[in-house]
Amino acid sequence: MKNTSYHNFFMNFANKTKLDIILALKEKPLSVNEISEKINEEQSKVSHNLKALKTCHILDMERKGKKRIYSLNKETALAILNIVEKHVKKNCPFRCEKCKKK
């Protein structure tokens, strides 16, 4: 059970669209349409991925009138992104062939 939960959690970060959504929300909370514009994806695709991210509690959602505003789970997802950013800055630039190509 534990391995499956870990796998499901990290698959959210491994999926390009979901990661784009997560990184867009790192800056500030956004609506579905704002996320769609920011990551240049169709609203239906973004909505589908938001549902999965919310189910896994990577995102929080708040209603403001008719809009749903999404934000990162500050306690866990934002903390993980900060750790990954530290790791990347320290260990990844120009240390591997994939990083050199980007």
C-alpha distances in whole Angstrom, upper triangle without the diagonal:
4,6,5,6,9,10,11,12,14,15,17,19,20,21,25,26,23,24,28,27,25,28,30,29,29,33,33,32,33,33,32,35,36,32,34,37,35,33,35,33,34,33,31,29,28,27,25,23,24,22,19,19,20,17,15,17,19,22,24,27,30,33,36,39,37,35,32,31,28,27,25,23,25,23,20,21,24,24,21,24,27,25,25,28,30,28,29,33,33,31,32,35,37,35,33,35,33,34,37,37,36
4,5,5,6,9,10,11,12,14,16,17,18,20,24,25,22,22,26,25,23,26,29,27,27,31,31,30,31,32,31,35,35,31,33,36,34,32,34,32,33,33,31,29,28,27,25,23,23,22,19,18,19,17,14,16,17,21,23,26,29,32,35,38,37,35,31,30,27,26,23,20,22,20,17,18,21,20,18,21,24,22,22,25,26,24,26,30,29,28,29,32,34,32,31,33,30,31,35,35,34
4,5,5,6,9,10,11,12,15,16,16,18,22,23,20,21,25,24,22,25,28,27,27,30,31,30,31,32,31,34,34,31,32,35,33,30,33,31,32,32,30,27,27,27,24,22,23,22,18,18,20,18,15,17,18,21,24,27,30,33,37,39,38,35,32,31,27,26,23,21,23,21,18,18,22,21,18,21,23,21,20,24,25,23,25,28,28,26,26,30,32,29,28,30,27,28,32,32,31
4,5,5,6,8,10,10,13,15,15,16,20,21,18,19,23,23,21,24,27,26,26,30,30,29,30,30,28,32,32,28,29,33,31,29,31,29,29,29,27,24,24,24,21,19,20,19,15,16,17,15,12,16,16,20,22,25,28,31,34,37,35,33,29,29,26,25,22,21,23,21,18,18,22,21,19,21,24,22,21,25,26,25,26,29,30,28,28,31,33,31,29,30,28,29,33,32,31
4,5,5,6,9,10,11,13,14,16,19,20,17,18,21,21,19,22,24,23,23,27,27,26,27,27,26,30,30,26,28,31,29,27,30,27,28,27,26,23,23,22,20,18,18,17,13,13,15,12,9,12,13,16,19,22,25,28,31,34,33,30,27,26,23,22,19,17,19,18,15,15,18,18,16,18,21,20,19,23,24,23,24,28,28,27,27,30,32,31,29,31,28,29,32,32,31
4,6,5,6,8,10,11,12,15,18,19,16,16,20,20,17,20,23,22,21,25,26,25,27,28,26,30,29,26,27,30,28,26,29,27,28,28,27,24,23,23,21,18,19,18,15,14,16,14,11,13,13,16,19,22,26,29,32,35,34,31,28,26,23,21,18,17,19,17,13,13,17,16,13,16,19,17,16,20,21,20,21,24,25,23,23,27,29,27,26,27,25,25,29,29,28
4,5,5,6,9,10,10,12,16,17,15,15,19,19,17,20,23,22,22,26,27,26,27,27,26,29,29,25,26,29,27,25,27,25,26,26,25,22,21,22,19,17,18,18,14,14,16,14,11,14,14,17,20,23,27,30,33,35,34,31,28,27,23,22,19,18,21,19,16,15,18,18,15,17,20,18,17,21,22,20,21,25,25,24,23,26,28,26,24,26,23,24,28,27,26
4,6,5,7,9,10,11,15,15,12,14,17,17,15,18,21,20,20,24,25,23,24,24,23,26,26,22,23,27,25,23,25,23,24,23,22,19,18,18,16,13,15,14,10,10,13,11,8,12,11,15,18,20,24,26,30,32,30,28,24,24,20,20,17,16,19,18,15,14,17,18,15,17,20,19,18,21,23,22,22,26,27,25,25,28,30,28,27,28,25,25,29,29,27
4,6,6,7,9,11,14,15,11,12,15,15,13,16,18,17,17,21,22,21,22,23,21,25,24,21,22,25,23,21,24,22,24,23,22,19,18,18,16,13,14,14,10,9,11,10,7,9,8,12,15,18,22,25,28,30,29,26,23,22,18,17,14,13,15,15,11,10,14,14,11,13,16,16,15,18,20,19,20,23,24,23,23,25,28,27,25,27,24,24,28,28,26
4,5,5,6,9,12,13,11,10,14,14,12,14,18,17,17,21,22,21,22,24,22,25,25,21,22,25,23,20,23,22,23,23,23,19,18,19,17,14,15,16,12,11,14,14,10,12,10,14,17,20,24,27,30,32,31,28,25,23,19,18,15,15,17,16,12,11,14,14,11,12,15,14,12,16,18,16,17,20,21,20,19,22,24,23,22,23,20,20,24,24,22
4,5,5,6,10,11,9,10,13,14,13,15,18,18,18,22,23,22,22,23,21,24,24,20,21,23,22,19,21,19,21,21,20,17,16,17,15,12,14,14,11,10,14,13,11,13,12,15,18,20,24,27,29,32,30,27,24,23,19,19,16,17,19,19,15,13,16,17,14,14,18,17,15,18,21,19,19,22,24,22,21,23,25,24,22,23,20,21,24,23,22
4,6,6,9,9,6,7,10,10,9,12,14,14,15,18,19,18,18,19,17,20,20,16,17,20,19,16,18,17,18,18,17,14,13,14,12,9,10,11,8,7,11,11,9,11,9,11,15,17,21,23,26,28,27,24,20,19,16,15,13,13,16,17,13,11,14,15,13,13,16,16,14,17,20,19,19,22,24,23,21,23,26,25,23,24,21,21,25,24,22
4,6,8,9,6,5,9,10,8,10,13,13,13,17,18,18,18,20,19,21,20,16,18,20,18,15,18,17,19,19,19,16,15,16,15,11,13,14,12,10,13,14,11,13,10,12,16,18,22,25,27,30,28,25,22,20,17,15,13,14,15,16,13,10,12,13,10,10,13,14,11,13,16,15,15,18,20,19,17,20,22,22,20,21,18,18,21,21,18
4,6,9,8,7,10,12,11,12,15,16,16,19,21,21,21,22,21,23,22,18,19,21,19,16,18,17,19,20,20,16,16,18,16,13,15,16,13,12,16,16,14,16,13,16,19,22,25,28,30,33,31,28,25,23,20,19,16,17,19,20,16,14,16,17,13,13,16,16,13,15,18,16,15,19,21,19,17,19,21,20,18,19,15,16,20,19,17
4,6,5,6,9,10,10,12,14,15,16,19,21,20,20,20,18,20,20,16,16,18,17,13,15,14,16,17,16,13,12,15,13,10,12,14,11,11,15,15,14,16,13,15,19,20,24,26,28,30,28,25,22,21,18,18,16,18,20,21,18,15,17,19,16,15,18,19,16,18,21,20,18,21,24,22,20,22,23,23,21,21,17,18,21,20,18
4,6,5,6,9,10,10,12,14,15,18,19,19,18,19,17,18,18,14,14,16,14,10,12,11,14,15,16,12,11,15,13,10,13,15,13,13,16,18,16,18,15,16,20,21,24,26,28,30,28,25,22,21,18,18,17,19,21,22,20,16,17,20,17,15,18,19,16,17,20,20,17,20,23,22,19,20,22,22,20,20,16,16,19,18,15
4,5,5,6,9,10,11,12,14,16,17,17,15,16,13,15,14,11,10,13,12,8,10,8,11,12,12,8,8,11,10,7,10,13,11,11,14,16,15,17,14,14,17,18,21,23,24,27,24,21,19,18,15,16,15,18,20,22,19,16,17,20,18,16,19,21,18,19,22,22,20,23,26,25,22,23,25,26,24,23,19,20,23,21,18
4,5,5,6,9,10,11,12,15,16,15,14,15,13,15,15,11,12,14,13,10,13,11,13,13,13,10,8,10,10,6,8,10,9,7,11,13,12,13,10,11,14,15,19,21,23,25,23,20,17,16,13,13,12,14,17,18,16,12,14,17,15,13,17,18,16,17,21,20,19,22,25,24,22,23,25,26,24,24,21,21,24,22,20
4,5,5,6,8,10,10,13,15,15,15,16,15,17,16,12,13,15,13,10,13,13,15,16,16,13,11,14,13,10,11,14,12,10,13,15,14,14,11,12,15,17,20,23,24,27,26,22,19,17,14,13,12,14,16,18,15,11,12,15,13,10,14,15,13,14,17,17,15,18,21,20,18,19,22,22,21,21,18,17,21,20,17
4,5,5,6,9,10,12,13,14,13,14,13,14,13,9,10,12,9,6,10,10,13,13,15,12,10,13,14,10,11,15,14,12,15,17,16,17,13,13,16,17,20,22,23,26,24,21,18,16,14,13,12,15,17,19,17,14,14,17,15,12,16,17,15,15,19,19,17,19,22,22,19,20,22,23,22,22,19,18,21,19,16
4,5,5,6,9,11,11,11,10,11,10,12,10,7,9,11,9,7,10,10,12,12,13,11,8,10,11,8,8,12,11,9,12,15,14,14,11,10,13,13,16,18,20,22,21,17,15,13,10,10,10,13,15,17,16,12,13,16,15,13,16,18,16,16,20,21,19,21,24,24,22,23,26,27,26,26,22,21,24,23,20
4,5,5,6,9,10,10,11,13,12,15,13,10,12,14,11,10,14,14,16,15,17,14,11,13,14,10,9,13,12,9,11,14,13,12,8,8,11,13,16,19,20,23,22,19,16,13,10,9,7,10,12,14,12,9,9,12,11,9,12,14,13,13,17,18,17,19,22,22,20,21,24,25,24,25,22,20,24,23,20
4,5,5,7,10,11,11,14,14,16,13,10,13,14,10,9,13,14,17,17,19,16,13,16,17,13,13,16,16,12,15,18,16,15,12,11,14,16,18,21,22,25,24,20,18,15,12,10,9,12,13,16,14,10,10,13,12,9,11,14,12,11,15,16,15,16,19,20,18,19,22,23,22,23,20,18,21,21,17
4,5,6,7,8,8,11,11,12,9,7,10,10,7,7,11,12,15,14,17,15,12,14,16,13,12,16,16,13,15,18,18,16,13,12,14,15,17,19,19,22,21,17,15,13,10,9,10,13,14,17,16,13,12,15,15,12,14,17,16,15,18,20,18,19,23,23,21,22,25,26,26,26,23,21,24,23,19
4,5,5,6,7,10,11,13,10,8,12,13,10,11,14,15,17,15,18,16,13,14,16,13,11,14,15,12,13,16,16,14,11,9,10,12,13,16,17,20,19,16,13,10,7,6,6,10,11,14,14,11,9,13,14,11,13,16,16,15,18,20,19,20,23,24,23,24,27,28,28,29,25,24,26,26,22
4,6,8,10,13,15,16,13,11,15,15,12,13,17,17,20,19,21,19,16,17,19,16,14,17,17,14,15,18,17,15,11,11,12,14,16,19,19,23,23,19,17,13,11,8,7,10,9,13,12,9,7,11,11,8,10,13,13,12,15,17,16,17,20,21,20,21,24,26,26,27,24,22,25,25,21
4,7,9,13,15,16,12,11,15,14,11,13,16,18,20,19,22,21,17,19,21,18,16,20,20,17,18,21,20,18,15,13,14,15,17,19,19,22,22,19,17,13,12,9,9,13,12,15,16,13,10,14,15,12,12,16,16,14,17,19,18,18,22,23,22,22,26,27,27,29,26,23,26,26,22
4,6,10,13,14,11,10,14,14,12,14,17,18,20,18,21,20,16,18,20,18,15,18,19,16,16,20,19,17,14,12,12,13,13,15,15,18,19,15,14,10,9,7,8,12,11,15,16,13,11,15,16,14,15,18,18,17,20,22,22,22,25,27,26,26,29,31,31,32,29,27,29,29,25
4,7,10,12,9,9,13,14,12,14,17,17,18,16,19,18,15,15,18,16,13,15,17,14,14,17,18,15,13,10,9,9,10,12,12,15,15,12,10,6,5,4,8,11,11,15,16,14,12,16,17,15,17,20,20,19,22,25,24,25,28,29,28,29,32,33,33,34,31,29,32,31,27
4,7,8,6,6,10,10,10,12,14,14,15,13,16,16,12,12,16,14,11,14,16,14,14,18,18,16,14,11,11,10,10,11,11,14,13,10,8,5,5,7,10,13,15,18,18,16,15,19,20,18,19,23,22,21,25,27,26,27,30,31,29,30,33,34,34,34,31,29,32,31,27
4,5,5,6,9,10,10,12,14,13,13,10,13,14,10,10,14,13,10,13,16,14,14,17,19,17,16,12,12,9,10,10,10,12,10,7,6,5,6,9,12,15,17,21,21,18,18,22,22,21,23,26,25,25,28,30,29,30,33,34,32,33,35,37,36,36,33,32,34,33,29
4,5,5,6,9,10,11,12,10,10,7,9,10,7,7,10,10,8,11,14,13,13,16,18,17,15,12,13,11,12,12,12,14,12,8,7,7,8,11,14,16,19,22,21,19,19,23,23,21,24,26,25,25,29,30,29,30,33,34,32,32,35,36,35,35,31,31,33,32,28
4,5,5,6,9,10,10,10,9,6,10,11,9,9,13,13,12,14,17,16,16,20,21,20,19,16,16,14,15,14,14,15,12,9,10,10,11,14,16,20,22,25,25,22,22,25,25,23,26,29,27,27,30,32,30,31,35,35,33,33,35,37,36,36,32,31,33,32,28
4,5,5,6,9,10,10,11,9,13,13,10,11,15,14,13,16,18,17,17,20,21,20,18,15,16,14,15,15,14,16,14,11,11,9,10,12,15,18,20,23,23,20,19,23,23,21,23,26,25,24,28,29,27,28,32,33,30,30,33,35,34,34,30,29,31,30,26
4,5,5,6,8,8,10,8,11,11,7,9,12,11,10,13,15,13,14,18,19,18,15,13,14,13,15,16,16,18,16,13,11,10,9,11,13,16,18,21,21,17,17,21,21,18,21,23,22,21,25,26,25,26,29,30,28,28,30,32,31,31,27,26,29,27,23
4,6,6,6,5,6,5,9,9,6,9,12,11,11,14,16,15,16,19,20,20,18,16,17,16,17,18,18,19,17,14,13,13,12,14,16,19,22,25,24,20,20,24,23,21,24,26,24,24,28,28,26,28,31,32,29,29,31,33,32,31,27,27,29,27,24
4,6,5,7,8,8,12,12,10,13,15,15,14,18,19,18,20,23,23,23,21,18,20,18,19,20,19,20,19,15,15,14,14,16,18,21,23,26,26,22,22,25,25,22,24,27,25,24,28,29,27,28,31,32,29,29,31,33,32,31,28,27,29,26,23
4,6,8,11,11,14,13,11,14,16,15,14,18,19,17,19,22,22,22,19,17,18,18,19,20,20,22,20,17,16,14,13,14,16,19,21,24,23,20,19,22,22,19,21,24,22,21,24,25,23,24,28,28,26,25,28,30,29,28,25,24,26,24,20
4,6,9,10,13,11,9,13,14,12,13,17,17,16,18,21,21,21,18,16,19,18,21,22,22,24,22,19,17,16,14,15,16,19,21,24,22,19,19,22,21,18,20,23,21,20,23,24,22,23,27,27,24,24,26,28,26,26,22,21,23,22,18
4,7,9,12,11,10,13,15,14,15,18,19,18,20,23,23,24,21,19,21,21,23,23,23,25,23,19,19,18,17,18,19,23,24,28,26,22,22,26,25,22,24,27,24,23,27,28,25,26,30,30,27,26,28,30,28,27,24,23,25,23,20
4,6,8,7,7,10,11,11,12,15,16,16,18,20,21,22,20,18,20,20,22,22,23,24,21,18,18,17,16,18,19,22,24,27,25,22,23,26,24,22,25,27,25,24,28,28,26,28,31,31,28,28,30,31,29,28,25,25,27,24,21
4,5,5,6,9,10,11,12,15,16,17,18,20,22,22,21,19,21,19,21,21,22,23,20,17,17,17,17,19,20,23,26,29,27,24,25,28,27,25,28,30,28,28,31,32,30,32,35,34,31,32,33,35,33,32,28,28,30,28,25
4,5,5,6,9,10,10,12,14,15,16,18,20,20,19,17,18,16,18,18,18,19,16,14,13,14,14,17,19,21,24,27,26,23,24,27,26,24,27,30,28,28,32,32,30,32,36,35,33,33,35,37,35,34,30,30,33,30,27
4,5,5,6,9,10,11,13,14,15,17,19,20,19,17,19,17,19,19,20,20,17,15,14,16,15,18,20,22,25,28,26,23,25,28,27,25,29,31,29,29,33,33,32,34,37,36,34,35,37,38,36,35,31,31,34,32,29
4,5,5,6,9,10,11,13,14,16,17,19,17,16,18,17,20,20,22,23,20,17,16,16,15,18,18,21,24,26,24,21,23,26,24,23,26,28,26,26,30,30,28,31,34,33,31,31,33,34,32,31,27,28,30,28,26
4,5,5,6,9,10,10,12,14,15,16,15,13,15,14,17,17,19,20,17,15,13,13,12,14,15,18,20,23,21,18,19,23,22,20,23,25,23,24,28,28,26,29,32,31,29,30,32,33,31,31,27,27,30,28,25
4,5,5,6,9,10,10,12,14,15,14,12,14,12,15,15,17,18,15,13,11,12,11,14,15,17,21,23,21,19,20,24,23,22,25,27,25,26,30,30,29,31,34,34,32,33,35,36,34,34,30,30,33,31,28
4,6,5,7,9,10,11,13,15,14,13,15,14,17,18,20,21,18,16,14,15,13,16,16,18,22,23,22,19,21,24,23,22,25,27,25,26,30,30,29,32,34,34,31,33,35,35,33,33,29,30,33,31,28
4,5,5,6,9,10,11,12,11,11,13,13,17,18,20,22,20,17,14,14,12,14,14,15,19,20,18,16,18,21,19,18,22,23,21,23,26,26,25,28,30,30,28,29,31,32,30,30,26,26,30,28,25
4,5,5,6,8,10,10,9,8,10,10,13,14,17,19,17,14,11,11,8,10,11,13,16,18,17,14,16,19,18,17,21,23,21,22,26,26,25,28,31,30,29,30,33,33,32,32,28,28,31,30,27
4,6,5,6,9,10,10,9,10,10,13,15,18,19,17,15,12,13,11,13,13,14,18,19,18,15,18,21,20,20,23,25,24,25,28,28,28,31,33,33,31,33,35,36,34,34,31,31,34,33,30
4,5,5,6,9,9,9,12,12,16,18,21,23,21,18,15,15,13,14,13,14,17,18,16,14,17,19,18,18,22,23,21,23,26,26,26,29,31,30,29,31,33,33,31,32,28,29,32,31,28
4,5,5,6,5,6,9,10,14,17,20,22,20,18,14,13,10,11,9,10,14,15,13,10,13,16,15,15,18,19,18,20,23,23,23,26,28,28,26,28,31,31,30,30,27,27,30,29,26
4,5,5,6,5,6,8,11,14,17,19,18,16,12,12,9,10,9,9,13,14,13,11,14,17,16,17,20,21,21,22,25,26,26,28,30,30,29,31,34,34,33,34,30,30,34,33,30
4,5,8,8,9,11,14,16,20,22,21,19,15,15,13,13,13,12,15,16,14,13,16,18,18,19,22,23,22,24,27,27,27,30,32,32,31,33,36,35,34,35,32,32,35,34,32
4,6,8,10,12,16,19,22,24,23,21,17,17,14,13,11,10,14,13,11,10,14,15,14,16,19,19,19,21,24,24,24,27,29,28,28,30,33,32,31,32,29,29,33,32,30
4,5,7,10,13,16,19,22,22,19,15,14,11,11,9,7,10,10,9,9,12,13,13,15,17,18,18,21,23,23,24,27,28,28,28,30,33,33,32,33,30,30,33,33,30
4,7,10,14,17,20,23,22,19,15,14,10,9,6,5,9,9,7,6,9,11,10,11,14,15,15,17,20,20,21,23,25,25,25,27,30,29,29,30,27,26,30,30,27
4,7,10,13,16,19,18,15,12,10,6,6,5,5,9,10,10,8,10,13,13,13,16,18,17,19,21,22,23,25,27,28,27,28,32,32,31,32,29,28,31,31,28
4,7,10,13,16,16,14,10,8,6,5,6,6,9,11,11,10,12,14,15,16,18,20,20,21,24,25,26,27,30,31,30,32,35,35,35,36,32,31,35,34,31
4,7,10,13,12,10,6,6,5,6,9,9,12,14,15,14,15,18,19,19,21,23,24,24,27,28,29,30,33,34,33,34,37,38,37,38,35,34,37,36,33
4,6,10,10,8,6,5,7,8,11,12,14,16,18,17,17,20,22,21,23,26,26,27,29,31,31,33,35,36,35,37,40,41,40,41,38,36,40,39,35
4,6,7,6,5,6,9,11,15,16,18,20,21,20,21,24,25,25,27,29,30,30,33,34,34,36,38,39,38,40,43,43,43,44,40,39,42,41,38
4,6,5,6,7,10,13,16,18,19,22,24,22,22,26,27,26,28,31,31,31,34,36,35,36,39,41,40,40,43,45,44,45,41,40,43,42,38
4,6,8,10,14,16,20,21,23,26,27,26,26,29,31,30,31,34,35,34,37,39,39,40,43,44,43,43,47,48,47,48,44,43,46,44,41
4,7,10,13,16,20,22,24,26,27,26,26,30,31,30,32,35,34,34,37,39,38,40,43,44,42,43,46,47,46,46,43,42,44,43,40
4,6,10,13,17,19,21,24,24,23,23,26,27,26,28,31,31,31,34,35,35,36,39,40,38,39,42,43,42,43,39,38,41,39,36
4,6,10,13,15,18,20,21,19,20,23,24,23,25,28,28,28,31,33,32,33,36,37,36,37,40,41,40,40,37,36,39,37,34
4,7,10,13,15,18,18,17,17,20,21,20,22,25,25,25,28,29,29,30,33,34,33,34,37,38,37,38,35,33,36,35,32
4,7,9,12,15,15,13,13,17,18,17,19,22,21,21,25,26,26,27,30,31,30,31,34,35,34,35,31,30,33,32,29
4,7,8,12,12,10,10,13,14,13,15,18,18,18,21,23,23,24,27,28,27,28,32,32,32,33,30,28,32,31,28
4,6,9,8,6,6,10,11,10,12,15,15,16,18,20,20,22,24,25,24,26,29,30,29,31,28,26,29,29,26
4,6,6,5,6,9,10,11,13,15,16,17,19,20,21,23,25,26,25,27,31,31,31,32,29,28,31,31,28
4,6,6,5,7,9,10,10,13,15,15,17,19,20,21,23,24,25,26,30,30,30,32,29,28,31,32,28
4,7,7,6,9,11,11,13,15,16,17,19,21,22,23,24,25,27,31,30,31,33,30,29,32,33,30
4,6,5,6,9,10,11,12,14,16,17,18,20,21,22,23,25,28,28,28,30,27,26,30,30,28
4,5,5,6,9,10,11,12,14,15,16,18,20,21,21,23,26,26,26,28,25,23,27,27,24
4,5,5,6,9,10,10,12,14,15,16,18,20,20,22,25,25,25,28,25,23,26,27,24
4,5,5,6,9,10,11,13,14,16,17,18,19,21,25,24,25,27,25,23,26,28,25
4,5,5,6,9,10,11,12,14,15,16,16,19,22,22,22,24,22,20,24,25,22
4,5,5,6,9,10,10,12,14,15,15,17,20,20,20,23,20,18,21,22,19
4,5,5,6,9,10,11,12,14,15,16,20,20,21,23,21,19,22,23,21
4,5,5,6,9,10,11,12,13,16,19,18,19,22,20,18,21,23,21
4,5,5,6,9,10,10,10,13,16,16,16,19,17,15,18,20,17
4,5,5,6,9,10,10,11,15,15,16,19,17,14,17,19,16
4,6,5,6,8,10,11,15,15,17,20,18,15,18,20,18
4,6,5,6,7,10,13,12,14,17,16,13,16,19,17
4,5,5,5,7,10,10,11,14,13,10,13,15,13
4,6,6,7,10,11,13,16,15,11,14,16,14
4,6,8,11,10,13,16,16,13,15,18,17
4,6,9,7,9,13,13,11,13,16,15
4,6,5,7,10,10,7,9,12,11
4,6,8,10,10,6,7,11,10
4,6,7,8,6,5,9,10
4,7,9,7,8,11,12
4,6,5,6,9,11
4,5,5,6,9
4,5,5,7
4,5,5
4,6
4
